[in-house]
Amino acid sequence: MIVTPLAPDAPVRRVRHQARDAVALMTFSAVTSVGFATAFLLLAHLGR
């Protein structure tokens, strides 16, 4: 893996920013998973 150094004037990402991004990603993933599961359940129910 290649690690490129940050530019000297680049803002430093703090742990709280990374935590907020992680929570946003987990929320998006959960909502997407529940949405697909609901859609497939509805399709299975209508396919009977």
ZADO-712735 format. One line per field, with one value per atom (N, C-alpha, C): residue in one letter; atom name; x, y, z. Coordinates in steps of 0.02 Angstrom, whole numbers, padded with zeros to 5 digits. Last residue first. Example, Ala and Ser with C-alpha at 12.3 -4.5 7.8 and 13.67 -1.06 7.14 Angstrom:
<atoms>
code: c(S | S | S | A | A | A)
site: c(N | CA | C | N | CA | C)
u: c(00642 | 00684 | 00645 | 00660 | 00615 | 00660)
v: c(-00112 | -00053 | 00002 | -00284 | -00225 | -00165)
w: c(00354 | 00357 | 00394 | 00390 | 00390 | 00390)
</atoms>
This chain:
<atoms>
code: c(R | R | R | G | G | G | L | L | L | H | H | H | A | A | A | L | L | L | L | L | L | L | L | L | F | F | F | A | A | A | T | T | T | A | A | A | F | F | F | G | G | G | V | V | V | S | S | S | T | T | T | V | V | V | A | A | A | S | S | S | F | F | F | T | T | T | M | M | M | L | L | L | A | A | A | V | V | V | A | A | A | D | D | D | R | R | R | A | A | A | Q | Q | Q | H | H | H | R | R | R | V | V | V | R | R | R | R | R | R | V | V | V | P | P | P | A | A | A | D | D | D | P | P | P | A | A | A | L | L | L | P | P | P | T | T | T | V | V | V | I | I | I | M | M | M)
site: c(N | CA | C | N | CA | C | N | CA | C | N | CA | C | N | CA | C | N | CA | C | N | CA | C | N | CA | C | N | CA | C | N | CA | C | N | CA | C | N | CA | C | N | CA | C | N | CA | C | N | CA | C | N | CA | C | N | CA | C | N | CA | C | N | CA | C | N | CA | C | N | CA | C | N | CA | C | N | CA | C | N | CA | C | N | CA | C | N | CA | C | N | CA | C | N | CA | C | N | CA | C | N | CA | C | N | CA | C | N | CA | C | N | CA | C | N | CA | C | N | CA | C | N | CA | C | N | CA | C | N | CA | C | N | CA | C | N | CA | C | N | CA | C | N | CA | C | N | CA | C | N | CA | C | N | CA | C | N | CA | C | N | CA | C | N | CA | C)
u: c(-02328 | -02365 | -02425 | -02271 | -02260 | -02297 | -02293 | -02334 | -02326 | -02192 | -02262 | -02308 | -02078 | -02093 | -02167 | -02087 | -02089 | -02106 | -02075 | -02136 | -02142 | -01946 | -02001 | -02067 | -01874 | -01875 | -01932 | -01900 | -01920 | -01924 | -01843 | -01914 | -01939 | -01709 | -01743 | -01819 | -01684 | -01681 | -01717 | -01701 | -01741 | -01742 | -01603 | -01673 | -01719 | -01490 | -01503 | -01576 | -01503 | -01503 | -01519 | -01491 | -01552 | -01558 | -01360 | -01417 | -01482 | -01284 | -01282 | -01342 | -01311 | -01328 | -01332 | -01254 | -01325 | -01349 | -01120 | -01157 | -01232 | -01089 | -01084 | -01123 | -01110 | -01149 | -01147 | -01012 | -01083 | -01128 | -00898 | -00911 | -00985 | -00906 | -00908 | -00926 | -00891 | -00953 | -00961 | -00761 | -00817 | -00883 | -00691 | -00689 | -00746 | -00717 | -00738 | -00740 | -00659 | -00731 | -00757 | -00524 | -00557 | -00633 | -00492 | -00493 | -00532 | -00385 | -00449 | -00445 | -00318 | -00308 | -00376 | -00310 | -00339 | -00329 | -00157 | -00218 | -00245 | -00037 | -00095 | -00160 | 00052 | 00061 | 00001 | -00029 | -00001 | 00004 | 00016 | -00032 | 00005 | 00101 | 00098 | 00047 | 00032 | 00056 | 00050 | 00072 | 00046 | 00075 | 00028 | 00067 | 00033 | 00042 | 00000 | 00045)
v: c(-00752 | -00814 | -00824 | -00630 | -00684 | -00748 | -00549 | -00538 | -00593 | -00600 | -00604 | -00595 | -00570 | -00641 | -00649 | -00430 | -00466 | -00539 | -00407 | -00387 | -00423 | -00455 | -00486 | -00469 | -00365 | -00436 | -00473 | -00246 | -00252 | -00326 | -00276 | -00262 | -00270 | -00289 | -00346 | -00337 | -00159 | -00216 | -00276 | -00088 | -00072 | -00130 | -00143 | -00151 | -00137 | -00100 | -00171 | -00184 | 00040 | 00007 | -00067 | 00059 | 00079 | 00045 | 00009 | -00022 | -00005 | 00099 | 00027 | -00008 | 00221 | 00211 | 00137 | 00191 | 00208 | 00197 | 00173 | 00117 | 00129 | 00302 | 00244 | 00185 | 00378 | 00392 | 00333 | 00323 | 00317 | 00330 | 00363 | 00292 | 00281 | 00502 | 00469 | 00395 | 00516 | 00539 | 00507 | 00467 | 00432 | 00452 | 00563 | 00494 | 00455 | 00672 | 00674 | 00603 | 00632 | 00642 | 00646 | 00631 | 00567 | 00576 | 00747 | 00727 | 00662 | 00787 | 00753 | 00727 | 00943 | 00880 | 00851 | 01017 | 01014 | 00945 | 01056 | 01015 | 01013 | 01119 | 01161 | 01122 | 01016 | 01052 | 01095 | 00868 | 00934 | 00972 | 00705 | 00760 | 00825 | 00575 | 00625 | 00680 | 00421 | 00485 | 00536 | 00256 | 00309 | 00375 | 00109 | 00171 | 00224 | -00058 | 00000 | 00062)
w: c(-00235 | -00217 | -00260 | -00260 | -00308 | -00292 | -00151 | -00210 | -00262 | -00068 | -00047 | -00107 | -00139 | -00124 | -00105 | -00139 | -00201 | -00191 | 00000 | -00035 | -00102 | 00019 | 00055 | 00021 | -00061 | -00078 | -00043 | 00012 | -00059 | -00079 | 00136 | 00131 | 00060 | 00096 | 00127 | 00123 | 00049 | 00003 | 00032 | 00172 | 00113 | 00063 | 00252 | 00272 | 00212 | 00179 | 00190 | 00208 | 00187 | 00122 | 00130 | 00325 | 00291 | 00223 | 00345 | 00379 | 00344 | 00267 | 00254 | 00285 | 00331 | 00260 | 00243 | 00456 | 00450 | 00379 | 00423 | 00453 | 00447 | 00374 | 00330 | 00357 | 00490 | 00430 | 00382 | 00572 | 00591 | 00531 | 00501 | 00512 | 00530 | 00510 | 00444 | 00451 | 00648 | 00615 | 00547 | 00662 | 00695 | 00664 | 00591 | 00568 | 00599 | 00673 | 00603 | 00574 | 00792 | 00791 | 00720 | 00759 | 00771 | 00768 | 00624 | 00693 | 00701 | 00497 | 00513 | 00584 | 00464 | 00499 | 00515 | 00301 | 00369 | 00400 | 00219 | 00221 | 00293 | 00204 | 00221 | 00224 | 00170 | 00234 | 00253 | 00110 | 00097 | 00163 | 00169 | 00161 | 00146 | 00079 | 00133 | 00117 | 00036 | 00013 | 00069 | 00038 | 00080 | 00055 | -00041 | -00046 | -00004 | 00000 | 00000 | 00000)
</atoms>
